[in-house]
Amino acid sequence: MTILYNNDLSRDALASRRVCVLGFGAQGRAQALNLRDSGIDVVVGLREGSSRRDAALAEGLAVEEPADAIRSSHVVVVLVPDVAQPEVYRDVIAPSLREGGCLVFAHGFAIQYGRIEPRADLDVVMVAPMGIGEQVRAIYARGAGVPALLAVHQDATGEAMSIAQSYATANGHGHAGVIMSSFAEETETDLFAEQAVLCGGLHHLVTMAFETLVEAGYQPEVAYFCCLHEVRYMAEMMQRRGISRVRESISDIAEYGDYTRGPRVIGEESRAAMRAALAEIRDGRFTRELDARVNDVLPEGRRQAREHLLEEVGAKLRAGMPWLDED
């Protein structure tokens, strides 16, 4: 495995190239501001009437119609939602991006699953931050950065790697480390982590634990604090210290329960489910199911989540802790 830091990374490839950021959500805002503050000539591509346009202008960023921004740039960063990327590439990027230009992705999904087939003359790279947009910006603003994965899918000009490394440096990733990877590895591990741990696994674990305590007669407010609120502190300790040192930092009772009860909750049945989920990601079954069912599953899932007692209790308790939104 190769990990690169600031002194290892090429820095100059973007010095004479304009960068167009398409999209101004959490990642788009963070990366556009980071690039600007690193001295890169950056423009944000947003349609007239976009709800994000005023926000980008308020940050002091240059904003142009997407096609105009692309035509004036050498590098285009695709930070619109994954589901919208194929249409944006077909209708806006492909007709407008100059020959020998470069596409930068923050996630490999559209390339890995053939949703986008880039023109042969383009460099196609990935700089994937290992953190949400708010972290990408906040940690950069502190003079550091989040780690990132870097990959080259298509090197039409011979300069794809230099551009990717320069982009990673400008976005702050060289402070924490840039891991050489591939579009396949990033996409498959990212989807798996979302399903098994970060979203699917964690959300369902918390919800089921909360329900277990409430069903047993405990106060919902106590269950909320025990099963959801304290997750943050444990996650932060794991990130700073690693699992072994966290276990040595907690009480003997908590550590004993970790070793003896944890494997009952997350055991071989869970491992088998994880392996099945990974297999579905790798062979394409997950993406085919996503296409067929996403518009039905998301609205119903959101409805059920909003109506759950956990959300009612959480909203009430969080209202008394306004500083949570300031962290």
For each residue, the residues with C-beta under 8 A, 3 or more apart:
1: 179 180
2: 179 180
3: 177 178 179 180
4: 8 9 150 165 168 174 177 178 179 180
5: 8 9 174 175 177 178
6: 9 169 174 175
7:
8: 4 5 174
9: 4 5 6 165 166 168 169 174 178
10: 13 161 162 165 166 169
11: 15 165 166 169
12: 15 162 166
13: 10 17 159 162 163 165 166 167
14: 17 19 35 40 75 163 166 167 170
15: 11 12 166
16:
17: 13 14 41 73 74 75 163
18: 41 42 43 72 73 74 75
19: 14 35 40 41 42 43 73 74 75 76 77 167
20: 42 43 44 45 66 69 70 72 73 75 76 77
21: 24 28 31 32 35 42 43 44 45 77 79
22: 28 44 45 66 69 70 76 77 78 79 80 88 92 93
23: 27 28 78 79 80 81
24: 21 28 29 32 44 46 50 52 53 55 56 79
25: 28 29 52 79 81 133
26: 29 30 132 133 134
27: 23 30 31 79 106 129 132 133 136
28: 21 22 23 24 25 31 32 44 52 77 79 80 133
29: 24 25 26 32 33 55 56 59 133 137
30: 26 27 33 34 133 134 136 137 140
31: 21 27 28 34 35 77 79 106 129 133 136 171
32: 21 24 28 29 35 36 42 44 56 59 61
33: 29 30 36 37 59 61 137
34: 30 31 37 38 136 137 140 170 171 172
35: 14 19 21 31 32 38 40 42 167 170 171
36: 32 33 40 42 60 61
37: 33 34 140
38: 34 35 169 170 171 172
39: 170
40: 14 19 35 36 170
41: 17 18 19
42: 18 19 20 21 32 35 36 61 62
43: 18 19 20 21 61 62 63 64 69 72 73
44: 20 21 22 24 28 32 56 61 62 63 64 69
45: 20 21 22 63 64 65 66 67 68 69 70 76
46: 24 50 52 53 56 63 64 65 66
47: 50 53 65 66
48: 53 65
49: 53
50: 24 46 47 53
51: 54
52: 24 25 28 46 55 56
53: 24 46 47 48 49 50 56 57 63
54: 51 57 58
55: 24 29 52 58 59
56: 24 29 32 44 46 52 53 59 61 63
57: 53 54 60 61 63
58: 54 55
59: 29 32 33 55 56
60: 36 57
61: 32 33 36 42 43 44 56 57
62: 42 43 44
63: 43 44 45 46 53 56 57 69
64: 43 44 45 46 68 69 72
65: 45 46 47 48 68 69
66: 20 22 45 46 47 69 70 88 92 96
67: 45 70 71 92 95 96
68: 45 64 65 71 72
69: 20 22 43 44 45 63 64 65 66 72 73
70: 20 22 45 66 67 73 76 92 93 96 97
71: 67 68 96 97 98
72: 18 20 43 64 68 69
73: 17 18 19 20 43 69 70 76 97 101
74: 17 18 19 98 101 102
75: 14 17 18 19 20 101 102 103 104 163 167
76: 19 20 22 45 70 73 93 97 101 102 103 104
77: 19 20 21 22 28 31 104 105 106 167
78: 22 23 85 88 89 93 103 104 105 106 110
79: 21 22 23 24 25 27 28 31 106
80: 22 23 28 84 85 88
81: 23 25 84 85
82: 85 107 109 110 115
83: 294
84: 80 81 87 88
85: 78 80 81 82 88 89 109 110 115 116
86: 89 90 110 115 116
87: 84 90 91
88: 22 66 78 80 84 85 91 92 93
89: 78 85 86 92 93 94 110 116 118
90: 86 87 93 94
91: 87 88 94 95
92: 22 66 67 70 88 89 95 96
93: 22 70 76 78 88 89 90 96 97 103
94: 89 90 91 97 119
95: 67 91 92
96: 66 67 70 71 92 93
97: 70 71 73 76 93 94 101 103 119 122
98: 71 74 101
99: 121
100: 121 122 123 156 157
101: 73 74 75 76 97 98 121 122 123
102: 74 75 76 122 123 124 125 157 159 160 163
103: 75 76 78 93 97 118 122 123 124 125
104: 75 76 77 78 125 126 127 163 164 167
105: 77 78 108 110 111 124 125 126 127 128 183
106: 27 31 77 78 79 126 127 128 129
107: 82 110 126 128 186 187 190
108: 105 111 112 126 128 151 153 182 183 184 186 187 190
109: 82 85 112 113 115 187 191
110: 78 82 85 86 89 105 107 113 115 116
111: 105 108 114 115 116 118 124 126 153 183
112: 108 109 183 184 187 188
113: 109 110 187 284 287
114: 111 117
115: 82 85 86 109 110 111
116: 85 86 89 110 111
117: 114
118: 89 103 111 122 124 153 154
119: 94 97 122
120: 154 156
121: 99 100 101 156
122: 97 100 101 102 103 118 119 154 156
123: 100 101 102 103 152 154 155 156 157 159 160 163
124: 102 103 105 111 118 152 153 154 160
125: 102 103 104 105 150 151 152 153 160 161 163 164 167
126: 104 105 106 107 108 111 149 150 151 152 153 164 181 183 186
127: 104 105 106 148 149 150 164 167 168 171 173 178
128: 105 106 107 108 148 149 150 151 181 186 190
129: 27 31 106 133 135 136 146 147 148 171 173
130: 146 147 148 149
131: 135 136 139 146 147
132: 26 27 135 136
133: 25 26 27 28 29 30 31 129 136 137
134: 26 30 137 138
135: 129 131 132 138 139 146
136: 27 30 31 34 129 131 132 133 139 140 145 146 171 172
137: 29 30 33 34 133 134 140 141
138: 134 135 141 142
139: 131 135 136 142 144 145 146 172 176
140: 30 34 37 136 137 143 144 145 171 172
141: 137 138
142: 138 139
143: 140 175
144: 139 140 172 175 176
145: 136 139 140 148 171 172 173 174 175 176
146: 129 130 131 135 136 139 172 173 176
147: 129 130 131 173 176 177 178 179
148: 127 128 129 130 145 168 171 173 176 178 179
149: 126 127 128 130 178 179 180 181 185 186
150: 4 125 126 127 128 164 165 168 178 179 180 181
151: 108 125 126 128 164 180 181 182 183 185 186
152: 123 124 125 126 155 160 161 164
153: 108 111 118 124 125 126 183
154: 118 120 122 123 124 160
155: 123 152 158 159 160 161
156: 100 120 121 122 123 160
157: 100 102 123 160
158: 155
159: 13 102 123 155 162 163
160: 102 123 124 125 152 154 155 156 157 163 164
161: 10 125 152 155 164 165
162: 10 12 13 159 165 166
163: 13 14 17 75 102 104 123 125 159 160 166 167
164: 104 125 126 127 150 151 152 160 161 167 168
165: 4 9 10 11 13 150 161 162 168 169 178
166: 9 10 11 12 13 14 15 162 163 169 170
167: 13 14 19 35 75 77 104 125 127 163 164 170 171
168: 4 9 127 148 150 164 165 171 173 174 178
169: 6 9 10 11 38 165 166 172 173 174
170: 14 34 35 38 39 40 166 167
171: 31 34 35 38 127 129 136 140 145 148 167 168
172: 34 38 136 139 140 144 145 146 169 175 176
173: 127 129 145 146 147 148 168 169 176 177 178
174: 4 5 6 8 9 145 168 169 177 178
175: 5 6 143 144 145 172
176: 139 144 145 146 147 148 172 173
177: 3 4 5 147 173 174
178: 3 4 5 9 127 147 148 149 150 165 168 173 174
179: 1 2 3 4 147 148 149 150
180: 1 2 3 4 149 150 151
181: 126 128 149 150 151 185 186
182: 108 151 185 186
183: 105 108 111 112 126 151 153 186 187
184: 108 112 187 188
185: 149 151 181 182 188 189
186: 107 108 126 128 149 151 181 182 183 189 190
187: 107 108 109 112 113 183 184 190 191
188: 112 184 185 191 192 278 281 282
189: 185 186 192 193
190: 107 108 128 186 187 193 194
191: 109 187 188 194 195 281 286
192: 188 189 195 196 274 277 278 281
193: 189 190 196 197 198
194: 190 191 197 198 199 200
195: 191 192 199 200 201 277 281
196: 192 193 200 201 274 277 278
197: 193 194 200 201 202
198: 193 194 201 202
199: 194 195 202 203
200: 194 195 196 197 203 204
201: 195 196 197 198 204 205
202: 197 198 199 205 206 231
203: 199 200 206 207
204: 200 201 207 208
205: 201 202 208 209 265 266
206: 202 203 209 210 227 228 231 310
207: 203 204 210 211 308 310
208: 204 205 211 212
209: 205 206 212 213 223 226 227
210: 206 207 213 214 220 223 224 227 228 309 310
211: 207 208 214 215 310
212: 208 209 215 216
213: 209 210 216 218 222 223 226 227
214: 210 211 217 218 220 223 309
215: 211 212
216: 212 213
217: 214
218: 213 214 222 223
219: 222 223
220: 210 214 223 224 309 310 313
221: 224 225 313 316 317
222: 213 218 219 225 226
223: 209 210 213 214 218 219 220 226 227 313
224: 210 220 221 227 228 229 310 313 314 317
225: 221 222 228 229 230 317
226: 209 213 222 223 229 230
227: 206 209 210 213 223 224 230 231
228: 206 210 224 225 231 310 314
229: 224 225 226 232 317
230: 225 226 227 233 234
231: 202 206 227 228 234 235
232: 229 235 236
233: 230 236 237
234: 230 231 237 238 246
235: 231 232 238 239
236: 232 233 239 240
237: 233 234 240 241 246 249
238: 234 235 241 242 243 246
239: 235 236
240: 236 237
241: 237 238 245 246 249
242: 238 245 246
243: 238 246 247
244: 247 248
245: 241 242 248 249
246: 234 237 238 241 242 243 249 250
247: 243 244 250 255 258
248: 244 245 255
249: 237 241 245 246
250: 246 247 254 255 258
251: 254 255
252: 255 256
253: 256 257
254: 250 251 257 258
255: 247 248 250 251 252 258 259
256: 252 253 259 260
257: 253 254 260 261 262
258: 247 250 254 255 261 262
259: 255 256 262 263
260: 256 257 263 264
261: 257 258 264 265
262: 257 258 259 265 266
263: 259 260 266 267
264: 260 261 267
265: 205 261 262 270
266: 205 262 263 270
267: 263 264 270 271
268: 271 272
269: 272 273
270: 265 266 267 273 274
271: 267 268 274 275
272: 268 269 275 276
273: 269 270 276 277
274: 192 196 270 271 277 278
275: 271 272 278 279
276: 272 273 279 280
277: 192 195 196 273 274 280 281 286
278: 188 192 196 274 275 281 282
279: 275 276 282 283 285
280: 276 277 283 285 286 289
281: 188 191 192 195 277 278 285 286 287
282: 188 278 279
283: 279 280
284: 113 287 288
285: 279 280 281 288 289
286: 191 277 280 281 289 290
287: 113 281 284 290 291
288: 284 285 291 292
289: 280 285 286 292 293
290: 286 287 293 294
291: 287 288 294
292: 288 289
293: 289 290 296 297
294: 83 290 291 297 298
295: 298 299
296: 293 299 300
297: 293 294 300 301
298: 294 295 301 302
299: 295 296 302 303
300: 296 297 303 304
301: 297 298 304 305
302: 298 299 305 306
303: 299 300 306 307
304: 300 301 307 308
305: 301 302 308 311
306: 302 303 311
307: 303 304 311
308: 207 304 305 311 312
309: 210 214 220 312 313
310: 206 207 210 211 220 224 228 313 314
311: 305 306 307 308 314 315
312: 308 309 315 316
313: 220 221 223 224 309 310 316 317
314: 224 228 310 311 317 318
315: 311 312 318 319
316: 221 312 313 319 320
317: 221 224 225 229 313 314 320 321
318: 314 315 321 324
319: 315 316 322
320: 316 317
321: 317 318 324
322: 319 325 326
323: 326 327
324: 318 321 327
325: 322
326: 322 323
327: 323 324
